[in-house]
């Protein structure tokens, strides 16, 4: 299996580069009979696009999706679903002058070594966050399938930017209000401070990171394939393929290392004549298998690597130390635009495991 594929039964193949002709996705293994249109995909792509706020990148791709195959008479046909969106606003001029100067924090140097300089260096090429368009396309299909077949919802939102943390909010409120502001944070008071922080850093020519929380509800028990395809292991692997994602934790996460077992264990209880858990420190996954509780995870994103400050690098042509200032159109913080991407990746993994467990059949229920 190559590095451009996610999944075993519900499979996403992503293709395209930052400044190439197009970015696309092929979804293979989607059950037949799912009602699907370009509007379903476009809705999520629009959430990934930069908005008109001053905290977003000036690059404004329309990201208009076109479904080329796999949908017939408004329903999935069972064949691979191919979707593309063209790159219409790429500007490669600023990358020509720094081709021999690897940008700190980017994959410019490591990619040049691996591919012997044949890689597309414009805008980071295949290593650019532009490739996440593919994730969102595939994730939109996965989310619709999960909701239709299992009533599973995947909800992500920003909980921290530049050290500013939001207060815990009710999930229903988060679902309704997370996209009401440009940082995608359901805590309105915290969102204002986050925006101020981003603008403050932007003026300095620097960048800032943050944390996204994602919750999946109504996930059936027993999803996961221990030991090397644990549900959380597959999810973590896929999440860390998102550019700038540097860490993921489930449930109480790293906080569990500071607790006693008696504090962190989730007691089994009876509720409405069914077995459930009295708490959810496990984040909905025990032993690599879903336990029926909400799956709760958080993803840490590093600061954007492209900053308008002078940095040390090495001139590859002269093989001597040099300096670089990165010009171009970049976000100061990727976290707000990564919210729908995290949702998409979680949905892709859940859909794949639901099909592997035969919880979702090869033909959608009417």
C-alpha positions as a Markdown table, in Angstrom:
| # | Residue | x | y | z |
|---|---|---|---|---|
| 1 | Unk | 0.0 | 0.0 | 0.0 |
| 2 | Unk | 1.4 | 3.4 | -0.9 |
| 3 | Unk | 1.4 | 6.6 | 1.2 |
| 4 | Unk | -1.4 | 8.2 | -0.7 |
| 5 | Unk | -4.1 | 5.8 | 0.5 |
| 6 | Unk | -6.3 | 5.8 | 3.6 |
| 7 | Unk | -8.4 | 2.8 | 4.5 |
| 8 | Unk | -8.8 | -0.9 | 3.7 |
| 9 | Unk | -12.5 | -1.3 | 2.7 |
| 10 | Unk | -13.6 | 2.3 | 2.5 |
| 11 | Unk | -10.6 | 3.6 | 0.7 |
| 12 | Unk | -9.5 | 7.2 | -0.1 |
| 13 | Unk | -6.8 | 7.8 | -2.7 |
| 14 | Unk | -5.7 | 11.4 | -2.8 |
| 15 | Unk | -3.8 | 13.1 | -5.7 |
| 16 | Unk | -2.6 | 16.5 | -6.8 |
| 17 | Unk | -0.1 | 19.2 | -5.7 |
| 18 | Unk | -0.4 | 22.7 | -4.4 |
| 19 | Unk | 0.4 | 24.5 | -7.7 |
| 20 | Unk | -0.5 | 21.7 | -10.1 |
| 21 | Unk | -3.6 | 21.6 | -12.3 |
| 22 | Unk | -6.0 | 20.1 | -9.8 |
| 23 | Unk | -6.4 | 18.3 | -6.5 |
| 24 | Unk | -8.7 | 15.3 | -6.4 |
| 25 | Unk | -9.9 | 12.2 | -4.6 |
| 26 | Unk | -11.0 | 8.7 | -5.5 |
| 27 | Unk | -13.2 | 6.9 | -2.9 |
| 28 | Unk | -13.4 | 3.2 | -3.5 |
| 29 | Unk | -15.6 | 0.9 | -1.5 |
| 30 | Unk | -18.5 | 3.2 | -0.8 |
| 31 | Unk | -21.7 | 1.2 | -0.7 |
| 32 | Unk | -24.2 | 1.6 | -3.5 |
| 33 | Unk | -27.4 | 3.5 | -3.0 |
| 34 | Unk | -26.2 | 6.4 | -1.0 |
| 35 | Unk | -27.8 | 9.6 | -2.2 |
| 36 | Unk | -24.9 | 11.9 | -3.1 |
| 37 | Unk | -24.4 | 15.1 | -5.0 |
| 38 | Unk | -21.8 | 17.8 | -5.6 |
| 39 | Unk | -23.6 | 20.0 | -3.1 |
| 40 | Unk | -22.9 | 17.5 | -0.3 |
| 41 | Unk | -19.1 | 17.7 | -1.1 |
| 42 | Unk | -19.1 | 21.4 | -1.7 |
| 43 | Unk | -20.6 | 22.2 | 1.7 |
| 44 | Unk | -17.6 | 20.8 | 3.5 |
| 45 | Unk | -15.1 | 22.2 | 0.9 |
| 46 | Unk | -16.5 | 25.7 | 1.6 |
| 47 | Unk | -15.7 | 25.3 | 5.3 |
| 48 | Unk | -12.1 | 24.4 | 4.5 |
| 49 | Unk | -11.7 | 27.5 | 2.2 |
| 50 | Unk | -10.2 | 30.7 | 3.7 |
| 51 | Unk | -12.9 | 33.2 | 4.7 |
| 52 | Unk | -12.9 | 36.9 | 4.2 |
| 53 | Unk | -11.4 | 37.6 | 7.7 |
| 54 | Unk | -8.0 | 39.2 | 8.2 |
| 55 | Unk | -6.7 | 36.0 | 9.8 |
| 56 | Unk | -6.9 | 33.9 | 6.6 |
| 57 | Unk | -4.6 | 33.5 | 3.7 |
| 58 | Unk | -5.2 | 35.8 | 0.7 |
| 59 | Unk | -5.1 | 32.8 | -1.7 |
| 60 | Unk | -8.7 | 32.3 | -2.7 |
| 61 | Unk | -9.3 | 29.1 | -4.5 |
| 62 | Unk | -13.0 | 28.5 | -5.5 |
| 63 | Unk | -12.6 | 24.8 | -4.8 |
| 64 | Unk | -15.6 | 24.0 | -7.0 |
| 65 | Unk | -15.9 | 20.2 | -7.0 |
| 66 | Unk | -16.8 | 18.1 | -9.9 |
| 67 | Unk | -17.8 | 14.4 | -9.5 |
| 68 | Unk | -16.5 | 12.5 | -12.5 |
| 69 | Unk | -17.6 | 8.9 | -11.7 |
| 70 | Unk | -19.3 | 6.7 | -9.1 |
| 71 | Unk | -22.6 | 8.6 | -8.9 |
| 72 | Unk | -25.5 | 7.7 | -11.2 |
| 73 | Unk | -29.0 | 9.3 | -11.1 |
| 74 | Unk | -28.1 | 10.9 | -7.8 |
| 75 | Unk | -27.0 | 7.8 | -6.0 |
| 76 | Unk | -23.7 | 6.1 | -5.5 |
| 77 | Unk | -23.4 | 3.2 | -8.0 |
| 78 | Unk | -20.8 | 1.1 | -6.1 |
| 79 | Unk | -18.0 | 2.0 | -8.5 |
| 80 | Unk | -15.1 | 4.3 | -7.5 |
| 81 | Unk | -16.2 | 7.9 | -6.9 |
| 82 | Unk | -13.7 | 10.3 | -8.5 |
| 83 | Unk | -13.9 | 14.0 | -7.5 |
| 84 | Unk | -11.7 | 16.9 | -8.6 |
| 85 | Unk | -11.3 | 20.6 | -8.0 |
| 86 | Unk | -9.0 | 22.8 | -10.1 |
| 87 | Unk | -6.2 | 25.0 | -8.8 |
| 88 | Unk | -7.1 | 28.4 | -10.2 |
| 89 | Unk | -5.3 | 30.9 | -8.0 |
| 90 | Unk | -1.8 | 29.5 | -7.6 |
| 91 | Unk | 1.1 | 31.9 | -7.9 |
| 92 | Unk | 4.5 | 30.1 | -8.2 |
| 93 | Unk | 6.7 | 33.2 | -8.8 |
| 94 | Unk | 7.9 | 33.6 | -5.2 |
| 95 | Unk | 9.1 | 29.9 | -5.1 |
| 96 | Unk | 11.5 | 30.2 | -8.0 |
| 97 | Unk | 13.8 | 32.6 | -6.2 |
| 98 | Unk | 14.0 | 30.3 | -3.1 |
| 99 | Unk | 14.2 | 26.9 | -4.9 |
| 100 | Unk | 17.7 | 26.2 | -3.6 |
| 101 | Unk | 16.9 | 27.5 | -0.1 |
| 102 | Unk | 14.9 | 25.0 | 2.0 |
| 103 | Unk | 12.3 | 26.7 | 4.1 |
| 104 | Unk | 12.6 | 25.8 | 7.8 |
| 105 | Unk | 9.7 | 23.7 | 9.1 |
| 106 | Unk | 8.8 | 22.6 | 5.6 |
| 107 | Unk | 9.6 | 19.4 | 3.8 |
| 108 | Unk | 11.6 | 21.2 | 1.1 |
| 109 | Unk | 14.9 | 19.5 | 2.1 |
| 110 | Unk | 13.7 | 16.1 | 3.0 |
| 111 | Unk | 11.5 | 15.8 | -0.1 |
| 112 | Unk | 14.5 | 16.9 | -2.3 |
| 113 | Unk | 16.6 | 14.2 | -0.7 |
| 114 | Unk | 14.0 | 11.4 | -1.1 |
| 115 | Unk | 13.0 | 12.3 | -4.7 |
| 116 | Unk | 16.4 | 13.5 | -5.8 |
| 117 | Unk | 15.1 | 16.9 | -6.7 |
| 118 | Unk | 12.3 | 15.7 | -9.0 |
| 119 | Unk | 9.6 | 16.6 | -6.6 |
| 120 | Unk | 7.3 | 19.6 | -7.3 |
| 121 | Unk | 8.7 | 22.3 | -5.0 |
| 122 | Unk | 6.1 | 25.0 | -5.8 |
| 123 | Unk | 4.1 | 25.8 | -2.7 |
| 124 | Unk | 5.4 | 22.6 | -1.1 |
| 125 | Unk | 3.9 | 20.4 | -3.9 |
| 126 | Unk | 2.5 | 17.2 | -2.5 |
| 127 | Unk | 3.5 | 18.2 | 1.0 |
| 128 | Unk | 1.3 | 21.3 | 1.0 |
| 129 | Unk | -1.9 | 21.6 | 3.1 |
| 130 | Unk | -3.5 | 22.0 | -0.3 |
| 131 | Unk | -3.7 | 18.2 | -0.5 |
| 132 | Unk | -6.2 | 18.2 | 2.4 |
| 133 | Unk | -8.9 | 19.1 | -0.2 |
| 134 | Unk | -8.8 | 15.4 | -1.0 |
| 135 | Unk | -9.4 | 14.5 | 2.7 |
| 136 | Unk | -12.4 | 16.8 | 2.8 |
| 137 | Unk | -13.9 | 15.4 | -0.4 |
| 138 | Unk | -13.6 | 11.8 | 0.9 |
| 139 | Unk | -14.7 | 12.8 | 4.4 |
| 140 | Unk | -17.9 | 14.4 | 3.1 |
| 141 | Unk | -18.9 | 11.0 | 1.5 |
| 142 | Unk | -17.9 | 9.2 | 4.7 |
| 143 | Unk | -19.9 | 11.6 | 7.0 |
| 144 | Unk | -23.0 | 11.2 | 4.9 |
| 145 | Unk | -22.7 | 7.4 | 4.9 |
| 146 | Unk | -22.2 | 7.3 | 8.6 |
| 147 | Unk | -25.1 | 9.6 | 9.3 |
| 148 | Unk | -27.5 | 7.7 | 7.0 |
| 149 | Unk | -26.6 | 4.2 | 8.1 |
| 150 | Unk | -25.6 | 4.6 | 11.8 |
| 151 | Unk | -26.8 | 8.1 | 12.8 |
| 152 | Unk | -23.1 | 8.8 | 13.6 |
| 153 | Unk | -22.1 | 12.4 | 13.8 |
| 154 | Unk | -18.5 | 13.8 | 13.8 |
| 155 | Unk | -18.2 | 17.2 | 15.3 |
| 156 | Unk | -14.9 | 19.2 | 15.6 |
| 157 | Unk | -14.1 | 22.6 | 16.8 |
| 158 | Unk | -11.2 | 24.8 | 18.0 |
| 159 | Unk | -10.4 | 24.6 | 21.7 |
| 160 | Unk | -7.0 | 26.4 | 21.9 |
| 161 | Unk | -5.0 | 29.0 | 19.8 |
| 162 | Unk | -1.7 | 30.5 | 20.9 |
| 163 | Unk | -2.2 | 29.4 | 24.5 |
| 164 | Unk | -5.7 | 30.8 | 24.8 |
| 165 | Unk | -8.1 | 28.0 | 25.8 |
| 166 | Unk | -11.8 | 27.9 | 25.5 |
| 167 | Unk | -14.1 | 26.8 | 28.3 |
| 168 | Unk | -15.9 | 23.4 | 27.9 |
| 169 | Unk | -19.2 | 23.8 | 26.0 |
| 170 | Unk | -22.2 | 21.6 | 25.5 |
| 171 | Unk | -21.8 | 19.5 | 22.4 |
| 172 | Unk | -25.2 | 20.6 | 21.0 |
| 173 | Unk | -24.1 | 24.2 | 21.3 |
| 174 | Unk | -20.7 | 23.5 | 19.8 |
| 175 | Unk | -22.4 | 21.8 | 16.8 |
| 176 | Unk | -24.6 | 24.8 | 16.2 |
| 177 | Unk | -22.2 | 27.7 | 16.9 |
| 178 | Unk | -18.6 | 26.5 | 16.0 |
| 179 | Unk | -18.7 | 28.1 | 12.5 |
| 180 | Unk | -20.2 | 31.4 | 13.7 |
| 181 | Unk | -16.7 | 32.9 | 14.0 |
| 182 | Unk | -13.5 | 32.8 | 12.0 |
| 183 | Unk | -11.6 | 30.6 | 14.5 |
| 184 | Unk | -14.3 | 28.0 | 14.6 |
| 185 | Unk | -14.5 | 28.1 | 18.4 |
| 186 | Unk | -17.9 | 27.6 | 20.1 |
| 187 | Unk | -16.8 | 29.7 | 23.1 |
| 188 | Unk | -17.5 | 33.2 | 21.9 |
| 189 | Unk | -15.5 | 35.0 | 24.5 |
| 190 | Unk | -12.4 | 32.8 | 23.9 |
| 191 | Unk | -12.8 | 33.1 | 20.1 |
| 192 | Unk | -12.4 | 36.9 | 20.3 |
| 193 | Unk | -9.2 | 36.6 | 22.3 |
| 194 | Unk | -8.0 | 34.0 | 19.8 |
| 195 | Unk | -8.6 | 36.3 | 16.9 |
| 196 | Unk | -6.8 | 39.1 | 18.7 |
| 197 | Unk | -3.9 | 36.8 | 19.4 |
| 198 | Unk | -3.6 | 35.7 | 15.7 |
| 199 | Unk | -3.7 | 39.3 | 14.5 |
| 200 | Unk | -1.1 | 40.3 | 17.0 |
| 201 | Unk | 1.3 | 37.5 | 15.8 |
| 202 | Unk | 0.5 | 38.3 | 12.2 |
| 203 | Unk | 1.8 | 41.9 | 12.6 |
| 204 | Unk | 5.1 | 40.5 | 13.8 |
| 205 | Unk | 5.4 | 38.3 | 10.7 |
| 206 | Unk | 5.2 | 35.2 | 12.9 |
| 207 | Unk | 2.7 | 32.3 | 13.2 |
| 208 | Unk | 0.9 | 30.4 | 16.0 |
| 209 | Unk | -0.5 | 26.9 | 16.6 |
| 210 | Unk | -3.4 | 25.5 | 18.5 |
| 211 | Unk | -5.6 | 22.5 | 19.3 |
| 212 | Unk | -8.8 | 21.0 | 17.8 |
| 213 | Unk | -11.2 | 18.7 | 19.7 |
| 214 | Unk | -13.3 | 16.2 | 17.8 |
| 215 | Unk | -16.2 | 14.1 | 19.1 |
| 216 | Unk | -18.0 | 11.3 | 17.3 |
| 217 | Unk | -21.3 | 10.3 | 18.8 |
| 218 | Unk | -23.5 | 7.2 | 18.3 |
| 219 | Unk | -20.5 | 5.0 | 17.3 |
| 220 | Unk | -21.4 | 1.3 | 17.6 |
| 221 | Unk | -19.5 | -0.9 | 20.0 |
| 222 | Unk | -16.8 | -3.2 | 18.7 |
| 223 | Unk | -15.3 | -1.2 | 15.8 |
| 224 | Unk | -11.6 | -1.8 | 15.5 |
| 225 | Unk | -9.2 | -4.6 | 14.4 |
| 226 | Unk | -6.6 | -5.3 | 17.2 |
| 227 | Unk | -3.8 | -5.3 | 17.4 |
| 228 | Unk | -2.2 | -3.4 | 14.5 |
| 229 | Unk | -5.4 | -1.9 | 13.2 |
| 230 | Unk | -6.8 | -0.6 | 16.5 |
| 231 | Unk | -9.5 | 2.0 | 15.9 |
| 232 | Unk | -7.5 | 4.6 | 17.8 |
| 233 | Unk | -4.2 | 3.5 | 16.1 |
| 234 | Unk | -5.7 | 3.8 | 12.6 |
| 235 | Unk | -7.2 | 7.1 | 13.6 |
| 236 | Unk | -4.0 | 8.6 | 15.0 |
| 237 | Unk | -2.0 | 7.4 | 12.0 |
| 238 | Unk | -4.4 | 9.1 | 9.6 |
| 239 | Unk | -4.7 | 12.3 | 11.7 |
| 240 | Unk | -1.0 | 12.7 | 11.8 |
| 241 | Unk | -0.9 | 12.7 | 8.0 |
| 242 | Unk | -2.6 | 16.1 | 8.1 |
| 243 | Unk | 0.1 | 18.7 | 7.5 |
| 244 | Unk | 1.1 | 20.6 | 10.7 |
| 245 | Unk | -0.6 | 18.0 | 13.0 |
| 246 | Unk | 2.0 | 17.0 | 15.6 |
| 247 | Unk | 0.1 | 15.2 | 18.3 |
| 248 | Unk | -3.1 | 13.4 | 19.1 |
| 249 | Unk | -4.7 | 12.2 | 22.3 |
| 250 | Unk | -7.8 | 10.3 | 23.2 |
| 251 | Unk | -10.1 | 10.8 | 26.2 |
| 252 | Unk | -8.1 | 12.1 | 29.2 |
| 253 | Unk | -4.9 | 11.7 | 27.1 |
| 254 | Unk | -1.7 | 12.9 | 28.7 |
| 255 | Unk | -3.6 | 13.9 | 31.8 |
| 256 | Unk | -4.1 | 10.2 | 32.5 |
| 257 | Unk | -0.3 | 9.9 | 33.2 |
| 258 | Unk | -0.8 | 12.2 | 36.2 |
| 259 | Unk | -3.8 | 10.3 | 37.6 |
| 260 | Unk | -4.3 | 7.1 | 39.7 |
| 261 | Unk | -5.9 | 4.1 | 38.1 |
| 262 | Unk | -8.9 | 4.6 | 40.5 |
| 263 | Unk | -9.3 | 8.1 | 39.1 |
| 264 | Unk | -8.9 | 7.3 | 35.4 |
| 265 | Unk | -10.7 | 4.0 | 35.0 |
| 266 | Unk | -14.3 | 4.2 | 33.6 |
| 267 | Unk | -16.7 | 2.1 | 35.8 |
| 268 | Unk | -19.1 | -0.1 | 34.0 |
| 269 | Unk | -22.7 | 0.6 | 34.9 |
| 270 | Unk | -26.3 | -0.3 | 33.9 |
| 271 | Unk | -28.5 | 2.3 | 32.3 |
| 272 | Unk | -31.9 | 1.6 | 30.7 |
| 273 | Unk | -31.1 | -2.1 | 30.9 |
| 274 | Unk | -27.9 | -1.7 | 28.9 |
| 275 | Unk | -24.2 | -1.8 | 29.9 |
| 276 | Unk | -22.5 | 1.6 | 29.6 |
| 277 | Unk | -19.8 | 3.5 | 31.4 |
| 278 | Unk | -20.0 | 6.0 | 34.2 |
| 279 | Unk | -17.2 | 8.2 | 32.7 |
| 280 | Unk | -15.3 | 8.5 | 29.5 |
| 281 | Unk | -11.7 | 8.9 | 30.3 |
| 282 | Unk | -10.9 | 6.3 | 27.6 |
| 283 | Unk | -12.4 | 8.6 | 25.0 |
| 284 | Unk | -14.7 | 5.9 | 23.6 |
| 285 | Unk | -12.0 | 3.4 | 22.7 |
| 286 | Unk | -10.8 | 0.5 | 25.0 |
| 287 | Unk | -8.3 | -2.0 | 23.7 |
| 288 | Unk | -8.5 | -0.6 | 20.3 |
| 289 | Unk | -12.3 | -1.2 | 20.1 |
| 290 | Unk | -15.1 | 1.3 | 20.3 |
| 291 | Unk | -17.1 | 0.9 | 23.5 |
| 292 | Unk | -20.2 | 2.8 | 22.6 |
| 293 | Unk | -19.3 | 6.0 | 24.4 |
| 294 | Unk | -18.5 | 9.2 | 22.4 |
| 295 | Unk | -15.1 | 9.0 | 20.7 |
| 296 | Unk | -13.2 | 12.1 | 22.0 |
| 297 | Unk | -9.9 | 13.2 | 20.7 |
| 298 | Unk | -7.7 | 16.3 | 20.5 |
| 299 | Unk | -5.2 | 17.2 | 17.8 |
| 300 | Unk | -2.3 | 19.6 | 18.3 |
| 301 | Unk | -1.2 | 21.7 | 15.4 |
| 302 | Unk | 2.2 | 23.4 | 15.2 |
| 303 | Unk | 2.6 | 27.1 | 14.1 |
| 304 | Unk | 2.6 | 27.6 | 10.4 |
| 305 | Unk | 6.1 | 27.1 | 9.0 |
| 306 | Unk | 6.0 | 29.9 | 6.4 |
| 307 | Unk | 6.7 | 33.1 | 8.3 |
| 308 | Unk | 7.8 | 36.6 | 7.1 |
| 309 | Unk | 10.8 | 36.7 | 9.3 |
| 310 | Unk | 14.4 | 36.1 | 8.4 |
| 311 | Unk | 15.5 | 32.5 | 9.3 |
| 312 | Unk | 18.6 | 30.4 | 8.9 |
| 313 | Unk | 18.9 | 27.8 | 6.2 |
| 314 | Unk | 21.4 | 26.3 | 3.8 |
| 315 | Unk | 21.9 | 27.2 | 0.2 |
| 316 | Unk | 21.8 | 23.9 | -1.6 |
| 317 | Unk | 23.6 | 25.2 | -4.7 |
| 318 | Unk | 26.5 | 26.7 | -2.8 |
| 319 | Unk | 26.4 | 24.2 | 0.2 |
| 320 | Unk | 26.8 | 27.0 | 2.7 |
| 321 | Unk | 24.7 | 28.6 | 5.4 |
| 322 | Unk | 22.3 | 31.3 | 4.2 |
| 323 | Unk | 19.2 | 33.2 | 5.3 |
| 324 | Unk | 15.6 | 33.1 | 3.9 |
| 325 | Unk | 12.5 | 35.2 | 4.3 |
| 326 | Unk | 9.4 | 33.5 | 3.0 |
| 327 | Unk | 7.1 | 35.6 | 0.9 |
| 328 | Unk | 3.8 | 34.5 | -0.5 |
| 329 | Unk | 0.2 | 34.0 | 0.8 |
| 330 | Unk | 0.0 | 32.0 | 3.9 |
| 331 | Unk | -2.2 | 31.5 | 7.0 |
| 332 | Unk | -0.9 | 32.8 | 10.3 |
| 333 | Unk | -2.7 | 29.9 | 12.0 |
| 334 | Unk | -4.0 | 26.7 | 10.3 |
| 335 | Unk | -6.2 | 25.6 | 13.1 |
| 336 | Unk | -9.5 | 27.2 | 12.0 |
| 337 | Unk | -9.3 | 25.7 | 8.5 |
| 338 | Unk | -8.2 | 22.4 | 9.9 |
| 339 | Unk | -11.5 | 21.8 | 11.7 |
| 340 | Unk | -13.3 | 20.3 | 8.7 |
| 341 | Unk | -10.2 | 18.3 | 7.8 |
| 342 | Unk | -10.0 | 16.6 | 11.3 |
| 343 | Unk | -13.7 | 15.8 | 11.0 |
| 344 | Unk | -13.1 | 14.3 | 7.6 |
| 345 | Unk | -10.2 | 12.1 | 8.6 |
| 346 | Unk | -12.1 | 10.8 | 11.7 |
| 347 | Unk | -15.2 | 10.0 | 9.5 |
| 348 | Unk | -13.0 | 8.2 | 6.9 |
| 349 | Unk | -11.6 | 5.9 | 9.5 |
| 350 | Unk | -14.9 | 5.2 | 11.1 |
| 351 | Unk | -16.6 | 4.5 | 7.8 |
| 352 | Unk | -13.8 | 2.1 | 6.9 |
| 353 | Unk | -14.0 | 0.2 | 10.2 |
| 354 | Unk | -17.8 | 0.1 | 10.1 |
| 355 | Unk | -17.7 | -1.6 | 6.7 |
| 356 | Unk | -14.9 | -4.0 | 7.8 |
| 357 | Unk | -17.1 | -5.0 | 10.8 |
| 358 | Unk | -20.1 | -5.5 | 8.5 |
| 359 | Unk | -21.9 | -2.8 | 10.5 |
| 360 | Unk | -22.5 | -1.0 | 7.2 |
| 361 | Unk | -23.5 | -3.3 | 4.3 |
| 362 | Unk | -22.4 | -3.0 | 0.6 |
| 363 | Unk | -25.8 | -1.5 | -0.3 |
| 364 | Unk | -27.4 | 1.3 | 1.6 |
| 365 | Unk | -30.6 | 0.6 | 3.4 |
| 366 | Unk | -33.6 | 2.2 | 1.7 |
